[in-house]
Amino acid sequence: MEMNQDIAAITDLILKAKEKARKETSNEPEPGLTQEVDWPIQCTVGPGLEGAIASETKIGYVNGAKGWLIYRGYDIFDLCAYSTFEEVTFLLLYGSLPGKAELAEFKQELVSHRTLNKTLRLIMGFPLEEMNAMSALRLGANSMRHEFTYMDQEEGRPSTSDAIGADEDSIPMETKPMGEEHAIYEFKRKAEKKRKAKTKEQQQLEDACGRDAVYHLISGVATITAAIARVHQGKMPIDPDPELSHAGNFLYMMTGKRPTPVEERIMDIALILHADHGMNASTFASMVVASTLSDIYFSVGAGIGALSGPLHGGANEEVVRMLHAIGSPDKVKAWMEKTAKSKGKVSGFGHRVYKAYDPRARILGPLAKFVVKGNPEAENLYQTARVLEQEVTATIGAKKNIFPNVDFYSGIVYSCMGIAPEIFTPIFAVSRVSGWTARVFEYLQNNRIFRPRAMYTGEFNKDYTPLDKR
């Protein structure tokens, strides 16, 4: 009964966060960014393609000015309050919430793809205990490609005779307004003709961009991350439990004990919150690789690589270190003054997109308060975070619209579940693989290889000097 009450309390805190968010924001989406595109379009583009419109999507929408996060039309607060990661993943991939039979079948598909014996044997041949977790995870994703396809073998290499000509692929795309359309699917059509001559088993093995490959990755990235966590603890990986949910099994494979319903629910919410977030760097990296008609394993590997960068993933790990360094709530003010004088960074605040309170932080803040109960060390960490939030938002935040982001409280939540800080960013990948794969498959329906240009600022007409005269 108490467990049920705790889960009901978690739902209630999410709905209260939703109510507070709605009081602070209006109901109008951005008209210029929520409509079908009549290509070509004009937009203001900054360095790093900031502001560029590269594609259309029905998968997710982020309104940074108002603090909105939408998956396929559903508000993130409602999905976290009522849904599960499996249901949300189905929604992202297929565009609608599943019925009971669809959800049961989808869950079973994910369960059936959790076991990665060959992949784990491959990566255990490397010194995982010495590797950082994200490097090990990327190795695991590429090893999955080796296990489930024969794309790494010579016969799996795309034939050069099937490739689109270089001029046909690139020059028309730089010709206004859109370039030629006939080249877009040429490689795909020829590859499909090739597959028809193969056996059914060979086709399945070769199809490294099909449904099974997606299921392998969504389940497999969780299995690999859990194995890495175990090895970093000096323990051996354990087999998945087919009776547990995706979130519950992930926790079980990391800790070796079946999670409580409350722990399972909290991990479910954390995975939902991180599943998709617009055209972020790792999603874009995945889509760029896929646009070349590479496969989904390499695409997800690119996403993992982008996420490993400190400007994208890892901030929640730094937040926990920062809070420990501050020490206690009464030391926050002095720490802030010292940091301001040295022009140091306050981790976990501000966001490239959000100029309002990050909706994910609105959920994770109350969730952190909930999970620290009865844990004096964690309660001190949370109270330190709360005082730091008040200090930052009253000073820097008031001038620059800086608020806590998703990373500020997530590390506290993970720490309370016994998860080591070096696994925080891999957890991000465990969730985001559903968004990466959904976005890749949506984009491939009307694929065009990404081909931005750079402004040349170099010299012209330089005379070549022979080597012996330099």
C-alpha positions in Angstrom: 0.0 0.0 0.0 2.8 2.4 0.9 4.5 1.8 -2.4 1.3 2.6 -4.3 1.0 5.8 -2.3 4.5 6.8 -3.2 3.9 6.2 -6.9 0.7 8.3 -6.6 2.7 11.0 -4.8 5.2 11.0 -7.7 2.3 11.4 -10.2 0.9 14.3 -8.1 4.2 16.2 -8.0 4.5 16.0 -11.8 0.9 17.3 -12.2 1.6 20.1 -9.8 4.7 21.0 -11.8 2.6 21.1 -14.9 0.1 23.4 -13.3 2.8 25.8 -12.2 4.3 25.7 -15.7 1.0 26.5 -17.3 0.5 29.5 -15.1 3.8 31.0 -16.2 3.4 30.4 -20.0 0.8 31.2 -22.6 -0.8 28.7 -25.0 0.3 29.9 -28.4 3.1 27.9 -30.3 5.6 29.8 -32.4 3.8 30.3 -35.7 7.0 30.5 -37.8 8.3 27.1 -36.5 5.1 25.1 -36.3 3.9 24.8 -39.9 4.7 22.8 -43.1 7.6 24.2 -45.0 7.4 25.4 -48.5 11.0 24.8 -49.6 13.2 26.7 -50.1 12.9 29.1 -47.1 14.8 32.0 -45.8 16.0 32.0 -42.2 18.6 33.7 -40.1 21.6 31.4 -39.5 24.3 31.9 -36.9 27.6 30.1 -36.4 27.3 26.4 -35.9 24.1 26.5 -38.1 22.2 28.1 -35.2 18.7 29.0 -36.3 19.0 27.0 -39.6 15.9 25.0 -40.6 17.2 21.7 -42.0 14.1 19.5 -42.0 10.5 19.1 -41.0 9.4 16.8 -38.2 6.3 15.5 -36.4 8.3 13.9 -33.7 9.1 16.6 -31.2 8.9 20.3 -30.5 10.8 22.5 -28.1 9.6 26.1 -27.4 12.5 27.6 -25.5 10.9 30.9 -24.9 8.0 29.3 -23.0 9.5 26.2 -21.7 7.6 23.6 -23.7 8.6 20.1 -24.6 6.2 18.2 -26.8 6.4 14.6 -28.1 4.1 13.9 -31.1 1.6 16.4 -29.7 1.7 15.2 -26.1 3.0 17.4 -23.3 6.0 16.1 -21.5 4.2 16.5 -18.1 1.4 14.2 -19.1 3.7 11.6 -20.5 5.8 11.6 -17.4 2.7 11.5 -15.2 0.9 8.6 -16.9 3.1 6.9 -19.5 6.1 4.5 -19.6 9.3 4.6 -21.6 8.1 1.7 -23.8 4.9 3.5 -24.6 6.7 6.8 -25.3 9.3 5.0 -27.5 6.5 3.4 -29.5 4.9 6.9 -29.8 8.1 8.5 -31.1 8.8 5.7 -33.6 5.2 5.1 -35.0 3.4 8.4 -34.4 0.6 7.3 -32.1 0.2 5.8 -28.6 -0.1 2.0 -28.8 -3.2 0.0 -28.0 -2.9 -2.8 -25.3 -2.0 -5.5 -27.9 0.5 -3.3 -29.7 2.2 -2.3 -26.5 2.4 -5.9 -25.3 4.0 -6.9 -28.6 6.4 -4.0 -28.6 7.5 -4.7 -25.0 8.1 -8.4 -26.0 10.2 -7.2 -29.0 12.4 -5.1 -26.7 12.7 -8.0 -24.2 13.7 -10.4 -26.9 16.5 -8.1 -28.0 18.1 -7.5 -24.6 20.5 -10.4 -24.7 23.8 -9.5 -26.4 26.1 -12.4 -25.6 28.4 -12.0 -28.6 28.6 -8.2 -28.3 29.5 -8.4 -24.6 32.1 -11.0 -25.3 33.6 -8.7 -28.0 33.8 -5.6 -25.8 34.9 -7.6 -22.7 38.1 -8.2 -24.7 38.9 -4.5 -24.2 40.0 -3.0 -20.9 36.5 -1.6 -20.1 37.5 -0.8 -16.5 40.1 1.6 -17.9 37.9 3.2 -20.6 35.5 6.1 -19.9 31.9 4.9 -20.1 31.0 6.8 -23.2 33.9 5.4 -25.2 33.0 1.9 -24.0 29.4 2.5 -25.0 30.3 3.6 -28.5 32.5 0.6 -28.9 29.5 -1.5 -27.8 27.2 0.1 -30.4 29.6 -0.7 -33.2 30.1 -4.2 -31.9 26.3 -4.7 -32.1 26.6 -3.9 -35.8 29.2 -6.7 -36.1 26.9 -9.1 -34.2 23.6 -8.4 -35.9 24.7 -7.7 -39.5 27.4 -8.7 -41.9 28.0 -5.1 -42.9 31.5 -5.2 -41.4 32.5 -8.0 -43.8 33.8 -7.4 -47.3 30.5 -8.6 -48.9 28.6 -6.1 -46.8 30.5 -3.1 -48.2 28.3 -1.1 -50.6 29.3 -1.6 -54.2 30.9 1.4 -55.8 29.0 0.6 -59.0 25.7 1.2 -57.0 26.8 4.6 -55.6 25.4 7.9 -56.9 27.8 9.9 -58.9 29.6 12.6 -57.0 28.5 15.4 -59.3 24.9 14.1 -59.3 24.9 14.0 -55.6 26.4 17.3 -54.6 26.3 19.9 -57.4 22.5 19.8 -57.9 22.0 20.2 -54.2 23.9 23.5 -54.4 21.7 24.7 -57.3 18.8 26.9 -56.4 16.1 26.4 -55.4 16.3 22.7 -54.4 18.4 20.7 -56.9 17.5 17.6 -58.8 15.2 15.0 -57.1 16.0 11.9 -59.1 19.3 11.1 -57.4 17.9 11.0 -53.8 16.8 7.4 -53.7 19.0 5.9 -56.4 21.3 4.1 -54.0 18.5 2.8 -52.0 16.6 1.3 -55.0 19.7 -0.5 -56.2 20.5 -1.9 -52.8 16.9 -3.2 -52.5 17.3 -5.0 -55.9 20.5 -6.6 -54.6 18.6 -7.9 -51.5 16.0 -9.6 -53.5 18.5 -12.2 -54.8 19.4 -13.1 -51.2 17.8 -15.6 -48.8 15.4 -14.3 -46.1 18.0 -14.8 -43.4 20.6 -12.9 -45.4 18.2 -10.0 -46.0 17.5 -9.7 -42.3 21.2 -9.7 -41.5 22.0 -7.1 -44.1 19.1 -4.9 -43.2 20.9 -2.7 -40.8 18.3 0.1 -41.0 15.2 -2.0 -40.4 12.8 -2.4 -37.5 14.8 -5.2 -35.8 18.0 -3.0 -35.9 16.1 -0.3 -34.0 14.9 -2.7 -31.4 18.4 -4.1 -31.1 19.7 -0.7 -30.4 17.0 0.5 -28.0 17.4 -2.6 -25.9 21.1 -3.2 -26.5 22.3 0.3 -25.5 20.7 -0.3 -22.1 22.3 -3.7 -21.8 25.7 -2.5 -22.8 25.5 0.5 -20.4 24.5 -1.7 -17.5 27.4 -4.1 -18.3 29.8 -1.1 -18.4 28.5 0.0 -15.0 29.1 -3.4 -13.6 32.6 -3.7 -14.9 33.4 -0.3 -13.5 32.2 -1.6 -10.1 34.6 -4.6 -10.4 31.7 -7.0 -11.1 30.6 -9.1 -14.0 27.6 -8.3 -16.2 24.4 -10.1 -15.4 21.7 -11.5 -17.7 18.5 -9.5 -18.3 15.3 -10.3 -16.5 12.5 -10.8 -19.0 9.9 -10.1 -16.4 11.0 -6.5 -15.8 10.1 -3.4 -17.7 12.8 -1.6 -19.7 13.5 0.9 -16.9 13.3 -1.9 -14.2 15.6 -4.3 -16.1 18.1 -1.5 -16.7 18.3 -0.8 -13.0 18.5 -4.5 -12.2 21.3 -5.1 -14.7 23.3 -2.2 -13.2 22.8 -3.0 -9.5 22.1 -6.7 -9.4 18.9 -6.3 -7.4 15.3 -6.0 -8.5 14.3 -2.4 -8.1 11.3 -1.3 -6.1 8.2 -0.1 -8.0 9.2 3.4 -6.9 12.8 3.1 -8.2 11.4 1.6 -11.4 8.9 4.5 -11.8 11.6 7.2 -11.2 13.9 5.6 -13.8 11.0 5.4 -16.2 10.3 9.2 -15.8 14.0 10.0 -16.3 14.2 8.0 -19.5 11.0 9.7 -20.8 12.4 13.1 -20.1 15.6 12.5 -22.1 14.0 10.6 -25.0 13.9 13.5 -27.5 14.8 17.1 -27.6 14.7 18.8 -31.0 17.6 19.0 -33.4 20.3 18.8 -30.7 23.9 18.0 -31.6 23.7 14.3 -31.1 20.4 14.0 -33.0 21.8 16.0 -35.8 25.0 13.9 -35.9 22.8 10.7 -36.2 20.8 12.2 -39.0 23.8 13.5 -40.9 25.4 10.0 -40.9 22.0 8.4 -41.9 21.5 10.9 -44.7 24.5 9.3 -46.5 22.5 6.0 -46.5 24.9 4.6 -43.9 23.2 2.3 -41.4 21.4 2.9 -38.1 24.2 1.4 -36.0 26.8 3.9 -37.3 24.1 6.6 -37.0 23.6 5.9 -33.3 27.3 5.5 -32.9 27.6 9.1 -34.2 25.0 10.2 -31.7 26.9 8.6 -28.9 30.1 10.3 -30.0 28.4 13.7 -30.1 26.8 13.2 -26.7 30.2 12.3 -25.2 31.3 15.9 -25.7 31.2 18.1 -22.5 29.1 20.8 -24.2 26.3 18.2 -24.8 26.4 15.5 -22.2 28.0 15.2 -18.7 26.8 18.3 -17.1 24.8 16.5 -14.4 28.0 14.7 -13.4 29.7 18.0 -13.0 26.7 19.4 -11.0 27.1 16.7 -8.3 30.8 17.4 -8.0 30.1 21.1 -7.7 27.5 20.5 -5.0 29.8 18.3 -3.0 32.5 21.0 -3.4 30.2 23.7 -2.0 29.5 21.4 1.0 26.3 22.7 2.5 23.5 25.3 2.0 25.0 27.8 4.3 28.2 28.0 2.2 26.4 28.7 -1.1 26.6 32.5 -0.9 30.3 32.6 -0.2 30.9 30.0 -3.0 28.9 32.1 -5.4 30.8 35.3 -4.5 34.1 33.5 -5.0 33.0 32.0 -8.3 31.7 35.3 -9.6 35.1 37.0 -8.8 37.0 34.3 -10.6 34.4 34.3 -13.5 33.9 30.6 -12.9 31.1 28.5 -14.2 27.9 27.4 -12.3 27.1 24.0 -13.8 23.5 23.0 -14.5 22.1 26.5 -15.3 21.2 28.0 -18.7 20.4 26.3 -21.9 21.1 27.0 -25.6 17.4 26.8 -26.3 15.5 27.5 -23.1 15.0 31.1 -22.0 12.4 30.0 -19.6 12.4 27.3 -16.9 13.4 23.9 -18.5 10.2 21.7 -18.2 12.4 18.7 -17.5 14.0 20.5 -14.5 10.5 21.4 -13.3 9.9 17.6 -12.9 13.3 16.6 -11.8 13.5 19.2 -9.0 10.4 17.9 -7.1 11.5 14.4 -7.9 14.9 15.0 -6.3 13.2 16.3 -3.2 11.1 13.1 -3.1 14.0 10.7 -3.5 16.4 12.3 -0.9 13.9 11.7 2.0 15.6 9.7 4.7 19.1 10.1 3.3 20.9 12.8 5.3 23.8 13.1 2.8 21.5 13.3 -0.2 19.2 15.8 1.6 22.1 18.0 2.3 23.0 17.8 -1.4 19.5 18.7 -2.4 19.2 21.6 0.0 22.5 23.0 -1.3 21.1 22.8 -4.8 17.9 24.6 -3.8 19.8 27.4 -2.1 22.1 27.7 -5.1 19.1 27.8 -7.5 17.6 30.6 -5.5 20.9 32.5 -5.5 21.5 32.1 -9.2 18.0 32.9 -10.3 17.9 36.0 -8.1 21.1 37.4 -9.5 22.3 36.1 -12.9 19.0 34.6 -13.8 17.0 37.8 -13.3 19.2 39.6 -15.8 19.7 36.9 -18.4 16.7 34.5 -18.0 18.9 31.7 -16.7 17.2 28.9 -14.9 18.1 25.3 -13.9 18.3 22.9 -16.9 17.7 19.2 -17.1 21.1 18.4 -15.6 20.8 20.4 -12.4 18.7 17.9 -10.5 19.1 14.7 -12.5 22.4 13.8 -11.0 20.9 13.9 -7.5 18.1 11.6 -8.6 20.6 9.1 -10.1 22.9 9.2 -7.1 20.0 8.3 -4.8 19.5 5.2 -6.8 23.1 4.1 -6.3 24.3 5.0 -9.8 27.9 6.2 -10.2 28.4 9.7 -11.8 30.4 8.3 -14.8 27.2 6.4 -15.8 25.0 9.6 -15.9 25.8 10.5 -19.5 25.4 6.9 -20.8 21.9 6.9 -19.2 21.2 9.9 -21.4 22.1 7.7 -24.4 20.0 4.8 -23.1 17.0 7.1 -23.4 17.9 9.3 -26.4 18.5 6.3 -28.7 14.7 6.2 -29.1 14.7 9.8 -30.3 17.7 9.3 -32.5 16.2 6.3 -34.3 12.8 7.9 -34.6 14.3 11.1 -36.2 16.5 9.1 -38.5 13.7 7.0 -39.9 11.4 10.1 -40.3 14.1 11.9 -42.2 14.9 9.0 -44.5 11.4 9.0 -45.8 12.3 12.2 -47.8 16.1 11.9 -47.5 18.5 14.5 -48.8 22.1 14.3 -47.8 23.1 17.1 -45.5 25.4 19.5 -47.5 25.8 22.9 -45.8 28.5 25.2 -47.1 31.3 27.2 -45.4 32.2 30.8 -46.1 35.7 30.8 -47.6 37.9 33.5 -46.0 41.2 32.4 -47.3 43.6 33.7 -49.9 43.6 33.4 -53.7 46.3 33.3 -56.5 49.2 32.2 -54.2 52.3 31.1 -56.1 53.5 27.6 -55.3 57.1 27.5 -53.9 59.0 24.2 -54.5 60.0 22.3 -51.4 63.8 22.9 -51.8 63.2 26.7 -51.8 60.9 26.9 -48.7 
